[in-house]
Amino acid sequence: MRIRGFAPSTPCWVELTTSNPDEAAGFYSGLFGWQLDGDRFTLDGRAVAGLSRNRSDRPEGWLTYLAAPDLEGTTERVTQAYGRALTWPEERDGARSAIVADGAGAVFGLWQAAGFAGMQVRGEPGTMAWSDLLTDDVATATSFYSQVFGWTLTHEFGSGEWLTEAHDSVAGLITGRYGARWQPSFQVADTSDAIDRVAGLGGRVVSGPAEMGLGCSAEIVDPFGAAFAVTSPVQREVKLDIAYNDIIGMELTYGG
């Protein structure tokens, strides 16, 4: 599905920072079929992720960016909510960005579009499906993301899920892990097949595969230590347990 824009405070871009960009490009090309175009990974000519050589002002690994139409204003709210601004706003190709950390230290990016909104395709294999906040400090996270973005946390479907002010599902929450960080999940056609490719490409599986909600997921570490997840849709049969006599009863009740 082609994407043309993102609502404020929603994940819009994801970027890998690594000391081995050429070898990393080979790994993700073999896993997802991506091509490298400058500092962007593409799929069938459409941008799906970024690639950056390691820098002193950002950690290595995958970085999730949230759409921030007012970059300076959002950065100010981050610091007011006891987070940290790790970089000054930076001019990018078609955007401005900044890197910040929440109150527990989980690092993420802010993305102000100026011609390039971020991911140009989603909803198909090789594209980002989801992003999760991994933290055990749920109280700090709830306070921080509520103040900065107006998010609320729900556990309605058995796992943590962040909702926007419009009550749209925007990201997930995973507890029981060491440290605090954001982790992207990329869609694949079949999780087991993807795991097999990971092993052949020099990566390793940290956990899974396991069914979570409507997906089958596995957590991966690439050959250079960057953590991410893959997920494939799980088809579930829908059964309607309505007896014929129940239908007749409804007809008598509502049919007059």
Buried (B, 14 or more C-beta within 10 A) or exposed (E): EEBEEBEBBBBBBBBBBBEBBEEBBBBBBBBBEBBBEEEBBBBEEBBBBBBBEBEEEBBBBBBBBBBBBEBEEBBEBBEEBEBBBBBEBEEBEEBBBBBBBBBBBBBBBBBBBEEBBBBBBBEEBBBBBBBBBBBBBBEBBBBBBBBBBEBBBBEEEEBBBBBBEEEEBBBBBBEEBEEBBBBBBBBBEBBEEBBEBBEEBEBEBEEBBEEBBEBBBBBBBBBBEBBBBBBBBEEEEEEEEEEEEEEEEEEEEEEE
